[in-house]
Amino acid sequence: MALKELLGEAYKDNMTQAEIETALAGKKLADLATGSYVDKKKWDAAELAKANAEKALEELQKAHMTEDEKKAAAATDRENRIKALEKENSTYALEKTLLSKGYTAEETAKLVEKADDIKAYSEVFAEIAAARISDASKKLKGKELKDGTHIPDGGGEKPTYTKEQFQKMGYQERVKLANENPDLYSELTKQ
């Protein structure tokens, strides 16, 4: 059931958790197993009792374990803690590396979040690269590069060259220019 259906007229877009809890305070939740309604306080109490019972059962099972079973459980616990620490350490190392390479905190957080899924990580990485290229392209439009090449304001795809630069070009560079920008090539070859 959608939240909008559950809250009815009390529903509004972008509700905070406190607003949702307030709206739910007057609602009765259905226990689908029996078809009857259960008061929220009783539901919360039942969940707490269930959690306490599971914890008590776990402690009771530990009390009846043999020494070998206790050692095996302790070893499993250690392995799980080590794995968690290794993951935390690799996450920290990845964050540190990305930040040192110039990624913003936001970009780093997105990449770290997807670090376990190489496909998702690659997609986020590609999005970040595309955004950076777009930003750089916008900054370069209408600018002169260090080698004297001018990036025109109208798009930046086809740089312009001076006659001196054209004279210094090799044969392959001239052929490439002729193929990519025939108008500029004919302008530069006129005497």
C-alpha positions as CSV (number, residue, x, y, z in Angstrom):
1,M,0.0,0.0,0.0
2,A,1.4,3.4,-0.9
3,L,2.0,6.0,1.8
4,K,-0.5,8.3,0.0
5,E,-3.2,5.7,0.3
6,L,-2.4,5.0,3.9
7,L,-2.4,8.6,5.0
8,G,-5.3,9.8,2.9
9,E,-6.0,13.5,3.3
10,A,-3.1,13.9,5.8
11,Y,-0.6,13.1,2.9
12,K,1.5,15.8,1.3
13,D,4.6,15.7,-0.9
14,N,8.0,15.7,0.8
15,M,6.7,14.8,4.3
16,T,9.3,14.5,7.0
17,Q,9.5,11.4,9.2
18,A,8.0,13.3,12.1
19,E,5.0,14.4,10.0
20,I,4.5,10.8,8.8
21,E,4.6,9.5,12.4
22,T,2.1,12.2,13.5
23,A,-0.2,11.3,10.6
24,L,0.1,7.6,11.5
25,A,-0.6,8.1,15.2
26,G,-4.4,8.0,14.6
27,K,-4.2,5.0,12.3
28,K,-4.6,1.4,13.2
29,L,-2.3,-1.1,11.5
30,A,-3.7,-4.4,10.3
31,D,-2.1,-7.7,11.4
32,L,-2.5,-9.4,8.1
33,A,-1.9,-12.9,9.7
34,T,-5.2,-12.6,11.7
35,G,-7.1,-10.0,9.8
36,S,-7.5,-8.0,13.0
37,Y,-6.2,-4.6,13.9
38,V,-3.2,-4.1,16.2
39,D,-2.5,-0.8,18.1
40,K,0.9,0.7,17.2
41,K,2.0,0.6,20.8
42,K,1.2,-3.1,21.0
43,W,3.0,-3.7,17.6
44,D,6.1,-1.9,18.9
45,A,5.9,-3.9,22.2
46,A,5.6,-7.1,20.3
47,E,8.6,-6.3,18.1
48,L,10.7,-5.5,21.2
49,A,9.6,-8.7,22.8
50,K,10.5,-10.7,19.7
51,A,14.0,-9.1,19.6
52,N,14.5,-9.8,23.3
53,A,13.4,-13.4,22.8
54,E,15.8,-13.8,19.9
55,K,18.6,-12.4,22.0
56,A,17.7,-14.7,24.9
57,L,17.6,-17.7,22.5
58,E,21.0,-16.8,21.1
59,E,22.5,-16.6,24.7
60,L,20.9,-19.9,25.6
61,Q,22.3,-21.6,22.5
62,K,25.8,-20.2,23.4
63,A,25.4,-21.5,27.0
64,H,24.8,-25.0,25.7
65,M,27.6,-25.0,23.1
66,T,30.6,-27.3,23.4
67,E,34.0,-25.9,23.6
68,D,34.7,-26.7,20.0
69,E,31.4,-24.9,18.9
70,K,32.3,-21.9,21.1
71,K,35.8,-21.7,19.4
72,A,34.2,-22.0,16.0
73,A,31.7,-19.3,16.7
74,A,34.5,-17.1,18.1
75,A,36.5,-17.7,15.0
76,T,33.5,-16.8,12.8
77,D,33.0,-13.7,14.8
78,R,36.7,-12.7,14.4
79,E,36.5,-13.3,10.6
80,N,33.4,-11.2,10.3
81,R,35.0,-8.4,12.3
82,I,38.2,-8.6,10.2
83,K,36.2,-8.5,6.9
84,A,34.3,-5.4,8.2
85,L,37.5,-3.7,9.2
86,E,39.1,-4.6,5.8
87,K,36.1,-3.1,4.0
88,E,36.2,0.0,6.2
89,N,40.0,0.3,5.5
90,S,39.6,-0.1,1.7
91,T,36.8,2.4,1.7
92,Y,39.0,4.9,3.6
93,A,41.9,4.3,1.2
94,L,39.6,4.8,-1.8
95,E,38.3,8.0,-0.4
96,K,41.8,9.3,0.4
97,T,43.0,8.4,-3.1
98,L,40.0,10.0,-4.9
99,L,40.3,13.2,-2.8
100,S,44.1,13.4,-3.5
101,K,43.4,13.0,-7.3
102,G,41.2,16.1,-7.2
103,Y,37.7,14.6,-6.9
104,T,35.2,16.6,-4.9
105,A,33.7,15.3,-1.7
106,E,30.4,14.8,-3.5
107,E,32.1,12.9,-6.4
108,T,34.1,10.8,-3.9
109,A,30.9,9.9,-2.0
110,K,29.2,8.8,-5.2
111,L,32.1,6.6,-6.2
112,V,32.7,5.1,-2.8
113,E,29.0,4.2,-2.6
114,K,29.2,2.2,-5.8
115,A,32.7,0.7,-5.1
116,D,31.4,-2.9,-4.6
117,D,29.6,-2.9,-8.0
118,I,32.1,-2.4,-10.8
119,K,29.4,-1.7,-13.4
120,A,27.7,1.0,-11.2
121,Y,31.1,2.4,-10.3
122,S,32.0,2.7,-14.0
123,E,28.7,4.4,-14.8
124,V,29.2,7.0,-12.0
125,F,32.8,7.5,-13.1
126,A,31.7,8.1,-16.7
127,E,29.0,10.6,-15.5
128,I,31.7,12.5,-13.5
129,A,34.1,12.5,-16.4
130,A,31.4,13.7,-18.8
131,A,30.4,16.5,-16.4
132,R,34.1,17.5,-16.0
133,I,34.6,17.6,-19.8
134,S,31.5,19.6,-20.3
135,D,32.6,22.1,-17.6
136,A,36.1,22.3,-19.2
137,S,34.6,22.8,-22.7
138,K,32.4,25.6,-21.4
139,K,35.4,27.3,-19.8
140,L,37.5,26.9,-23.0
141,K,35.0,28.4,-25.5
142,G,36.4,31.6,-26.9
143,K,39.9,31.0,-25.4
144,E,43.3,30.9,-26.9
145,L,45.3,27.8,-26.0
146,K,49.0,27.9,-25.1
147,D,50.1,26.8,-28.6
148,G,48.1,29.8,-30.1
149,T,45.2,27.6,-31.3
150,H,41.9,29.5,-30.8
151,I,38.8,27.7,-29.7
152,P,35.8,29.5,-31.2
153,D,32.9,30.7,-29.0
154,G,30.3,28.8,-31.1
155,G,31.0,25.3,-29.9
156,G,34.7,24.5,-29.5
157,E,34.7,21.5,-31.8
158,K,36.8,23.0,-34.6
159,P,39.8,25.0,-33.5
160,T,41.2,27.7,-35.8
161,Y,44.9,28.0,-36.8
162,T,47.0,30.9,-37.9
163,K,48.8,30.8,-41.3
164,E,52.1,30.4,-39.4
165,Q,50.8,27.3,-37.6
166,F,49.5,25.9,-40.8
167,Q,52.9,26.4,-42.5
168,K,54.5,24.4,-39.6
169,M,52.1,21.5,-40.0
170,G,53.2,18.2,-41.5
171,Y,51.5,16.5,-44.4
172,Q,49.4,14.2,-42.2
173,E,48.2,17.1,-40.0
174,R,47.2,19.1,-43.1
175,V,45.3,16.1,-44.5
176,K,43.5,15.7,-41.2
177,L,42.6,19.4,-41.1
178,A,41.3,19.2,-44.7
179,N,39.1,16.2,-43.7
180,E,37.8,17.7,-40.5
181,N,37.5,21.3,-41.4
182,P,37.6,21.8,-45.2
183,D,36.5,25.5,-45.0
184,L,39.4,26.4,-42.7
185,Y,41.8,24.4,-44.9
186,S,40.8,26.2,-48.0
187,E,41.1,29.5,-46.3
188,L,44.6,28.7,-45.1
189,T,45.7,27.5,-48.5
190,K,44.6,30.7,-50.3
191,Q,47.5,33.0,-51.1
